[in-house]
Amino acid sequence: MKAQIGSPTLFPPPAPHQPMLPAAIQPGPQKREFPPIHEMSNRTPVAWSHLIWSHLMNLRPSTRASFGAVISFFLCFHSTALEARKVYFNGFDYKDGYYIVPDDLSDHHAKAWVAVDVHGAKGLKNDKRGDDLAALLGPEPIIVIVPSFTSGYQSGDGEWAKQLIENFKTVSKSHDVHDGLFVHGHSGGAQFAHRFAFTEPRHVIGVSAVSAGSWACDGGYGKISARAKGIPFSIGCGENDTAYSVPGYPHTRVEWYRLFAKQLEKADFVMVGGTFPGVGHGVPRKFYASQMRECFLLATQGIIPTSGKWTGDVEKLAIDRQRKYGRPPAAATALPTADHAALVAATSLIASGKSPDIAATLRFLVKHPAPSWVDHEEYAALKAHCKSAAESYLKRNAADGSPLTGFKLENFNQVTEGLGVNARQTKP
């Protein structure tokens, strides 16, 4: 089961090469007075946008207006979280873990989802983990827990499972969040992520596990539990990851991954997986970002993946998640200020002849569904461009022998409604 790298989908992730600023310089030592945990935060910029806009405001108004349209459109497609605050579980530093809260969380009235970014076997070394995970899973605001575990945590049970559950309870006391965690990990973190789902399935809504040194099968290190069958799994390993994680293990990392993937599929789990060509143990996130985001959207919104790589009863799981968490709310008639600014910028850029590609346009439609703005005459150029991109997407899929059907078609029609595109009638 090979992973298809770079295939554009209806819901592609943000560009993997998105530039990120280094973490801000930390403030000096603080007194250990242990104030309330929700008051201990560390605000850190996580995108170039603040820097860009600070320079933009120094330009002359006429120059700022034209350049601002270009930048607004760029940020719409290539930026997610602008700033976030880090809340330390022990009240003063990262050593006992922390969680990241996006600054715009209060602007969204719906419950927030919580993701977990688990460190590798060397432990948590600083507080720079988690920002990129939030950016990949966005654009919706997501709280990210970054736990700090001691040796032995890879089993995903016992005191370490209890610790993560307690971390989740701490977050739940301060924020209105859903009742499940999307757990991601690489290497040792991947070991914890997939085993935690088997031992504590009631706390997990989705799993992303990459390059684990061992898997819960064929070797005595746990087993696949049918209790977790309602959880979607996104898994993978580098093709060149041919070393043994620990001397004496029965399989190399990639061998063990293949055994686990085969057994998970045989057990009829909803899953996506593959080996990534040309890379070893340190798999860059760009190789699995697309399938991880598909897993997150399926787990949290019931959106069926369009990549065609998934196995198991995807539609049944999607229906279950839609019923449990509801479909995304319908857009209001009056556009929020931020949406209006993005739409104006997009229209201006398209009118200037600098149109984005199909994948970028579909990302835009997911974030700004056509029914919320298509009747406004000022967006005529944007409407024409989005219609053309949507039709091209449908024709390409039909030509490849994979036309949209079922819930894939339903999801597509939801974001393109009003553009005059009919997926059922489009032919190659």
N, C-alpha and C positions, 0 to 999 in steps of 0.2 A: 504494500500500500504506500506508494510514493506521494510525498507532499508536493502539490503543484505550486511552485513559488511564483509570486507576482501576478497571478491570474486576477484581473479586476472582477469584482463581484458587485452585487447591488448594494451591499453595505460594506465597502472597503474601509480599512482602518486609516487613521491619519498617516501622512507620509512618514515612513520610518526614519528618514534623514532629517526630521524636524530639528532645527538648531535649539539647543538648550543652554541657558546660562548656568554657570557654576553656582553652587549654593552660596548664599550671602555669608559674609564673615559673622561668626557667632559673637554675641555680646560677651563681655568679660565674666569672670566667675561670679556666681550669685550665692547669696546666703542660703543655707539649707533650712529654710523656715517652713517648707512644705505648705504653701498656700493651696486653696482648692484647685484640683487638677485642671478644671476647665479654664482657669485664669492663667495657667502656665503655657504659653504658646510661643512659637518661634516663626515669624513670618518670613517666607522665602520666595523670591521670584523664581518661576520655573519656565519662563518663555522669553523670547526676545521682544515681545510686544511692548513692555514698559519702556525699554530703551528706545525703540523705534518712535513711540509716541512722544517721549520727552524731547527728542530732536525735532519731531514734526511740529510741535507747538512753538518752536523758535523760528519757523519759517514765516515769510510774509503771508497774509491771509489769502491772496490770490494763488500763490504757489501751494499753500497748505491744502486748499480745496481740491485741486486736481491731483496732487500727490496722495492726499488722504484717501481718495476713492480707491486708488490702486492698493494701498496698504490695507484698507478695510477688507477688501476682497481677498487679499492674500491671507490675512489673519483668520478670516472666516473658514478658509480651506485648510490652513496649516497650523492652527493654534487651538488649544483646548483650555486648560486651566491657566489663568493669568497669575494667580497668586494663591498661596495656601498657608495655613498655619499648622505648625506641628505641636502636638500636645503630648508631653512625656508622661508615661504611666507612673513613674516614681516622683514626678513633680519638678525635676531639675536637669536630667540629662537622658540620653538615648539608651543607656545601658540596660534598662529593663523594658525597652521597646517604647513605641510611640504610635500615634495615629495622626493622619493628615486630613484636615478639613478644608475644603475649598471655600474661598471667601464669598462666592456667590451662592452658597448653599441656602441662605435665607431667602434668596430671590425665587426659589422653587418651592411651591407649596406641597408637592407630592413627597412621599417618603423617599429617603435616599437609600441607595444600595451600598453595601460595605464589601470591599475586596480585601484580600490578605496577600501580602508579598513576603514570602518566607525566605530567610537567608540560607546560605549554604553551610557546609560542615565547619567552616572557620569562624562562624558566629557573626554577630552584628558588630561591625567595626565603626560605624558612624551613623549619622542621621540623614544620609543622602539617598537612601532606598525608598522607593514608593512613588516618587513624583512621576516617573515615566510610565508606570503602570496606570496611574490615573489618567494620563494623557492618552494612552492607547485605548482604554475602555470608554473614554468620553465620547461625545461632548457633554453628556449629562454630568452634573456634579456627583462625584463618588468619594466616599470616605475610604481611606486606605489604612488598614492596620498593619504595622510592621512589628511583629513580635520579636522578642529576644529569648532564644532558648539555650539551654545547657546541653551538654553532651548526652547523646542517646535519644534526642527528640525525633529522629527519623522514623521511629516506630509509629508516630502519629497517635499515640494513645496515652493513658496514664496521666501523670502530672503535667505533661506538655499539652495534651488535649484540654485538660482542665484549665490550664493557664490561658490558652487562646479563647476559650469560652468565657472566662472571667474578663479578658480584655474586651470582648464583644459586649458583655454586659455593661462595662464601664462606658463604652461609646453610646450604648442604648439609653443610658440614664441622662445623657446630655443632648441627644439628637433623636429625631423621629426617623427611625430606620426600619427596613424590612427585616424579616425574621430569619434570613439565611445569609451565608457568607460565600463569596466567590473566591476560592482559594487557589493561589498561583505559587509555584516554586520551581527553581532550577536546581539540579544536582541534589544535594541534601534536602533542599526545600521541596523538590519534587517528590522525594520519598515521603516527607511528612504530608504533603498536600493530598496525594492519592490514598494514603493509608488513613488519614484523618476522616476522609469521606466514607471509608468503609466502617470505621469504628464509631463515628458520630454523624451519621447521615442526616439526622434531623436538623443539624446546624449548617448544612452545606447545600447550596443551590447550583454550583458548577465547579469544575476542577480544570486547571491548566497545569500540567506537569511535564517538564522537559529535562532530559538527560539524567534521570535518576540512576544512582549507582546500583540500586537493586529495586525490584518491583515485587508486589504482593502476589507472587506465584512461583511455583517450581523451584523451591529452594528453602522453604521454611521461614521466610520473612513475611508472614501474613498471608492472607488469601482474599480473593475477590468475594465480597459479600453481596448477596441478592438484595439486602436491605437498601443498598445504594443504587438500585437499578433505575430509579427515577431521576438520577443526576447525570447531566451531560459531561463527557470527558473530552478534553483536548490534550493529546499527548504527542510526544515525539522524541527524537534523538538524532544526533549527528551521525552520518554514515561512517565517518572516520573515528568515532568514539569507541575504539576497539580495545581499550585497556580494561583491566579488572579494577573496580573501585577499591577493593580490599583484597590483599593476597589470600588465596584460599576460597574466594567466592566461586560458585559453580559456572558463572557465565560472565562474559564481558558486558559492558553497559549496553552496547547496541544489540547483542544477542538476547540479553534479558528483556530489553524493550520489545523486541519482536515477539518473544514468547508471551509477554503480558498482553500486547495488542491483539494477538491471535486469540488468547483466552477470553479477553474482554469482549471481543466481537462474537465469539462463539456463545458467550453468555447472553447475547442479544442486548448489550448495553448500547445506549445512544452515544456514539463516539466519533471522533475524527483523529487521525494520526498519520504519521509518516516519518521516514528518515530523510534528513536534509543533506543533500550532496555537497561535498567539498569542505565540510566542517567537522570538527572533532567535538570535544566536550564543551567548549565555550561557545555555544550556539548564540549568535546575535539575535535579538528579538525580532528583527525584520523577517526572519525565516518562519516564525510561527505567529506573528502578530495578527495576521488575517484570520487564521483558524481560532485563535484565542478570542478575538472579538466576536466572531460568529458564535462561539460557545457562550459568551457572556450575553449576547442579545437573545439567543435561544432560551437561556436559563432565566433571564429577567423579564423578557417581554413576549416570549413565545414566537419570535421571528425566525422563520425557517431559513437555514443557510442556503445560499445559492451556489456554492462552490462545487457541489456534487461529490464531495469526498466523504460525506458522513455515512455511517451505517447505523442500523437499529431503527426502531419505530420513531422517527423524528417527528412526524405529524402528530402522533398521539401525545408525545411529551409537550409539543408546542401548544396543543389544545389545553392541556392541563395547566400550563403556565399562564395562558391567556385567561383562563377561568379564575385562577387563583389570584393573579396580580392585576388583571384587567388590561385592556388595550391602552395604548398611549392616548391621553386625553385629546379631544378634538381642539383644534386651534380656535382661539377667540377671533371674533370679527375684527376688533380693533388690534392692530399690530403693536406689540411692545416696541419701545424706542430702539432697543438694540437690534431687533429684527428689521425694523424700517431702515436703519442705517446700513445694515448689511445688504439689504435688497437694493437700495439706491446705489451703493458702491458697486454691486454686481452688475446692475443694469448699465451703469456708466462705463464700466470696463468692457463689457460685451459690445456696447455701442461704438467703442473706440477700436474694435477689431481684435482685441486681445481675449479671445474666448478660451475657457478652460477645456480640458479633455473630458471624455465621457465619464471616467471614474470620478474625477473631481466634481463634475456636475451632479452625479448621483449622490455623492456625499452631501452636497449642498441641499438637495431635495430631501434627504433624510432629516437634516437639521431644520430645514425650512420647507415643509410640505407645500406643494402647489396650491391646495385648496385654501390656504390661509392668505394668499396674496394674488392669485391668478386673476381675480376680477378687477384689480386696480390697473387702470389704463397706463399709469406711469411706468409699469413694469413690462410693457409690451415686448421690448427687445429681449428681456430675460425670459419671458414666456416662450418666444419663438426659439431661442437657443435651447432651453430645457426640453421643449418638444422634440427638436431635432436630435438631441443627445439621447433621449429616451427611445425614440424610434430606431436609432442606430444600434442601441444596446439590444433591443428586441430582435432586430434583423440578424445581428451577429450571433445571438444565442440560437435562433432558428436555423441559421446556416450551419452551426456546429452540431445540429441535431439535438439540442437541449432547450426547447422552448419552455417558457415559464408555465407552470401548471399549479393547481391546488393553492396552498397558502403562499407560495412564492409569488404567484400571480396576484393574489389578494394584497400582499404587502406592496407590490409594485404599483398596483392601481391606487392604493391609498395615498402614496406620496406624489403620484402624477395626475390625480383626478383634476379635471378642468383644463388640462393641456391639450385635449383633443386626441389623445393617444389611446388606441384600443389594442391591448396586447393580444386579444383573441383573434383579431383580424389581421395582424401583422404577419407577412410572409417574407421569406428570404428573397 
